[in-house]
Amino acid sequence: MSVVLLTGASGFIGSPLVRQLLEQGHQVHATTTRTPEFCTTQPGLYWHRIDLLAGEAGIQSLCRRVGADHLIHLAWCVAPSNYWTTPDNLKWIVATQQLVSAFHAQGGRHAVLAGTCAEYDWRQGLCREDVTPLTPATPYGRSKRLVQEWTMLFGEMHGLSVAWARIFHLFGPWEAETRLVPSVIRALLRGEAAQCSSGEQWRDFLHVEDVAAALVHLSEQQATGVFNVGSGEPVQLKTVIGYLARSLQAEGLVRLGARKASENDPAFLVSDSRRLYALGWRPSFSLHEGLDDAMSWWRSRLLTH
């Protein structure tokens, strides 16, 4: 059993990650800035309410109290409306450095940190850890890239084992309502038109449960280096949208081409995930199984809220 300090534990990825860590027998010390509806009390789970941007003293105190040997760091600014450009990205660079330093000072052995596909040059299409140029186009991507470089250097200099997880396109329960999969599902369930782009773009999608499982795997294997976290299976957005519409018997409500794609929206952006697969990780959801799960969850959510 490991003692795991998990930041961002009440978030989209953090919620299933808490459960999976507990199922694997780990003791979990979970941080949050709020008291969410899924902050359950159960054996082996300890919640710590803390604002990691409030200063180094609080972070050092947390790490002393917990005494974790493993860290999984998810916390960051993730508001869908502005996370790409908010100045808070700069604050999270500093807070992450403080957290990693304090974790190591208290005897921490291995850290997994959440990166992003936005660290890559999106003009390259298929993204591979050791080949694709790292020329991020947004403050969010640049901030994550800077943290990755600093953390890897810190690990080399101080003997801390570090895995950096570049997460690609994920979906599932509790995803922000404005993102593609939930926005289409919610519109169709309500009998409203789903206003979409052309859908010609290629992406790869991974259910949030599988993203969480990948992070658990990296932690338990004490993996080191950079790993793409994605399915690695290209699919066009219109194929995903079409499957949702057929499943919900609402094909007539889909409006492909009704919205203009973003200027920076690449035609092809897919993860090469062979490094992660080589560690023995495999997704448990196929794309259709994952979308079925998302539809079921949102249907239940809309009925009760």
C-alpha positions in Angstrom: 0.0 0.0 0.0 1.2 3.5 -0.9 0.3 6.8 0.7 -0.8 9.0 -2.2 -1.3 12.7 -2.1 -3.8 13.6 -4.8 -4.4 17.2 -5.8 -7.5 18.2 -7.8 -9.3 15.3 -6.3 -12.8 16.7 -6.6 -12.4 17.4 -10.3 -13.3 15.6 -13.6 -10.4 13.2 -13.5 -9.8 13.3 -9.7 -13.2 11.8 -8.8 -12.7 8.5 -10.5 -9.0 8.5 -9.6 -9.9 8.6 -5.9 -12.1 5.6 -6.2 -9.6 3.6 -8.3 -6.7 4.3 -5.9 -8.9 3.1 -2.9 -9.9 0.0 -4.8 -6.2 -0.8 -5.3 -5.7 -0.6 -1.6 -3.8 2.8 -1.4 -4.3 5.4 1.3 -5.5 8.6 -0.4 -5.0 12.1 0.9 -7.2 14.2 -1.4 -7.1 18.0 -1.7 -9.9 20.2 -2.8 -10.9 23.9 -2.5 -14.5 23.0 -1.9 -16.8 20.4 -0.4 -18.2 18.7 -3.5 -21.2 16.4 -3.6 -18.9 13.4 -4.1 -16.5 14.1 -1.2 -17.6 10.9 0.5 -16.1 9.6 3.7 -14.7 6.1 3.5 -11.8 4.0 5.0 -8.4 5.1 3.6 -9.6 8.4 2.3 -8.7 11.7 3.9 -9.8 15.1 2.5 -7.7 18.2 2.9 -9.4 21.5 2.1 -6.6 23.8 0.8 -6.0 26.5 -1.8 -2.7 25.6 -3.3 -2.4 29.1 -4.7 -2.5 30.6 -1.2 1.2 30.3 -0.5 4.1 27.9 0.2 3.5 27.7 3.9 0.2 25.9 3.5 1.7 23.5 0.9 4.6 22.6 3.2 2.3 22.1 6.1 0.1 19.8 4.0 3.1 17.7 2.9 4.4 17.4 6.5 1.0 16.2 7.8 0.5 13.7 5.0 4.0 12.2 4.6 3.1 10.7 1.2 5.4 8.6 -0.8 3.5 9.1 -4.0 2.1 12.3 -5.5 -0.5 12.7 -8.3 -0.9 16.3 -9.2 -4.0 17.3 -11.2 -4.9 20.7 -9.7 -4.8 23.6 -12.2 -7.1 26.3 -13.5 -9.6 24.5 -15.7 -12.6 26.8 -16.2 -13.7 26.1 -19.7 -14.2 29.8 -20.4 -10.7 31.0 -19.9 -8.2 28.3 -18.9 -6.3 28.7 -22.2 -5.3 32.3 -21.5 -5.9 33.1 -17.8 -2.9 34.7 -15.9 -3.6 32.0 -13.2 -1.6 29.7 -15.4 1.5 31.6 -14.1 0.4 31.1 -10.5 0.1 27.4 -11.1 3.7 27.2 -12.3 4.9 28.5 -9.0 2.5 26.5 -6.9 3.5 23.3 -8.7 7.2 24.0 -8.1 6.4 24.6 -4.4 4.4 21.4 -4.2 7.0 19.1 -5.8 9.7 20.6 -3.7 7.7 20.2 -0.4 6.7 16.6 -1.4 10.3 15.6 -2.0 11.5 17.3 1.2 9.1 15.1 3.2 10.4 11.9 1.7 8.3 11.6 -1.4 9.5 9.0 -3.9 7.4 9.2 -7.1 5.3 11.9 -8.7 2.8 11.8 -11.6 1.9 15.2 -13.0 -0.9 16.0 -15.5 0.3 17.6 -18.6 -1.6 18.3 -21.8 -1.6 17.7 -25.5 -1.5 21.5 -25.8 2.3 21.3 -25.2 2.8 20.0 -28.7 3.0 21.8 -32.0 -0.6 21.0 -33.3 0.5 21.4 -36.9 2.2 18.0 -36.6 -0.9 16.0 -36.4 0.2 12.7 -34.8 1.9 13.5 -31.5 4.8 11.4 -30.2 6.6 12.2 -27.0 10.2 12.1 -28.4 9.6 13.4 -31.9 6.9 16.0 -32.1 8.1 19.6 -31.5 7.1 21.3 -28.2 5.9 24.7 -29.4 2.7 25.3 -27.5 0.5 28.1 -28.9 -1.4 29.1 -25.7 -0.4 30.3 -22.2 -1.9 27.1 -20.8 0.2 24.9 -23.0 3.3 27.0 -22.4 2.9 26.9 -18.7 2.5 23.2 -18.6 5.5 22.8 -20.9 7.6 25.0 -18.5 6.5 22.9 -15.5 7.3 19.7 -17.2 10.8 20.8 -18.0 11.4 22.1 -14.5 10.0 19.0 -12.8 12.1 16.7 -14.9 15.2 18.7 -14.1 14.3 18.8 -10.4 13.8 15.0 -10.4 17.2 14.4 -12.0 19.0 16.7 -9.6 17.3 15.5 -6.4 16.6 11.8 -7.1 12.8 12.1 -7.5 11.2 9.8 -9.9 8.8 11.7 -12.2 6.2 10.7 -14.8 4.6 13.4 -16.9 1.2 12.5 -18.4 0.2 14.4 -21.5 -3.5 14.0 -21.5 -5.4 14.2 -24.8 -9.1 14.2 -25.5 -11.2 12.8 -22.7 -14.9 12.6 -21.9 -17.3 11.0 -19.4 -19.4 11.8 -16.3 -19.0 15.3 -14.9 -17.4 16.7 -18.0 -18.0 20.4 -18.6 -21.3 20.9 -20.3 -19.9 23.1 -23.0 -17.5 20.4 -24.4 -18.4 18.4 -27.5 -19.7 15.1 -26.1 -21.9 16.5 -23.3 -23.1 19.5 -25.4 -24.4 17.2 -28.1 -25.9 14.7 -25.7 -27.7 17.4 -23.7 -29.1 19.1 -26.7 -30.4 15.9 -28.3 -31.9 14.6 -25.0 -33.8 17.9 -24.7 -35.0 17.7 -28.3 -32.9 20.7 -29.3 -30.7 21.2 -32.3 -27.0 20.3 -31.8 -25.1 23.1 -33.3 -21.8 21.6 -34.5 -18.8 22.5 -36.7 -18.2 20.5 -39.9 -17.0 17.5 -37.8 -14.2 16.9 -40.3 -11.6 17.1 -37.6 -9.8 14.0 -36.5 -9.2 13.3 -32.8 -8.7 10.4 -30.4 -11.0 10.0 -27.4 -10.5 8.3 -24.1 -13.1 7.8 -21.3 -12.2 9.5 -18.1 -12.2 6.2 -16.2 -9.4 5.0 -18.5 -7.5 8.3 -18.1 -7.6 7.8 -14.3 -6.5 4.2 -14.7 -3.5 5.3 -16.8 -2.4 7.7 -14.0 -2.8 5.0 -11.4 -0.7 2.7 -13.6 2.0 5.2 -14.0 2.1 5.7 -10.2 2.1 2.0 -9.3 4.8 1.2 -12.0 6.8 4.2 -10.7 7.3 5.1 -14.4 9.6 7.8 -15.4 9.6 10.2 -18.4 6.8 11.6 -20.6 3.8 9.6 -21.6 0.9 10.5 -23.9 -2.4 9.5 -22.4 -4.9 8.9 -25.2 -6.5 6.1 -27.1 -4.3 6.5 -30.1 -7.2 5.6 -32.4 -8.2 8.4 -34.8 -11.9 9.2 -35.3 -13.6 12.1 -37.0 -15.8 14.3 -34.8 -18.7 13.8 -37.2 -18.5 10.0 -36.5 -18.7 10.6 -32.8 -21.6 13.0 -33.3 -23.4 10.6 -35.6 -23.1 7.8 -33.2 -24.6 9.9 -30.4 -27.5 11.0 -32.7 -28.3 7.5 -33.9 -28.2 6.1 -30.3 -30.6 8.8 -29.1 -32.8 8.6 -32.2 -32.2 12.2 -33.0 -30.3 12.3 -36.2 -32.6 15.1 -37.6 -31.4 17.4 -34.8 -27.7 17.5 -35.7 -26.5 20.6 -37.5 -23.1 19.9 -38.9 -21.4 23.1 -40.2 -23.7 25.4 -38.1 -20.7 26.6 -36.1 -17.4 27.8 -37.4 -14.3 25.9 -36.1 -11.8 27.8 -34.1 -8.9 29.4 -36.0 -6.5 27.2 -34.0 -8.5 24.0 -34.4 -6.2 21.5 -36.1 -7.5 19.1 -38.8 -5.8 16.2 -37.2 -4.6 15.9 -33.6 -4.1 12.4 -32.2 -2.0 10.8 -29.6 0.7 8.2 -30.3 0.3 6.2 -27.0 2.7 3.3 -27.6 4.9 4.3 -24.7 1.9 4.0 -22.3 0.8 0.7 -23.9 4.3 -0.7 -23.5 3.9 -0.4 -19.7 1.0 -2.8 -19.9 -1.9 -0.3 -19.6 -5.0 -0.9 -21.8 -8.2 1.1 -22.0 -11.3 -0.7 -20.6 -13.8 1.2 -22.6 -14.1 1.1 -26.4 -15.2 4.4 -27.9 -18.8 3.2 -28.3 -18.9 1.8 -24.8 -17.6 5.0 -23.4 -20.1 7.1 -25.3 -22.9 4.8 -24.2 -21.8 5.3 -20.6 -21.7 9.1 -21.1 -25.3 9.1 -22.6 -26.6 7.0 -19.7 -25.0 9.3 -17.1 -26.3 12.5 -18.8 -29.8 11.1 -19.2 -29.9 10.3 -15.5 -28.4 13.7 -14.6 -31.0 15.6 -16.6 -33.8 13.6 -15.1 -32.7 14.5 -11.5 -31.6 18.1 -11.9 
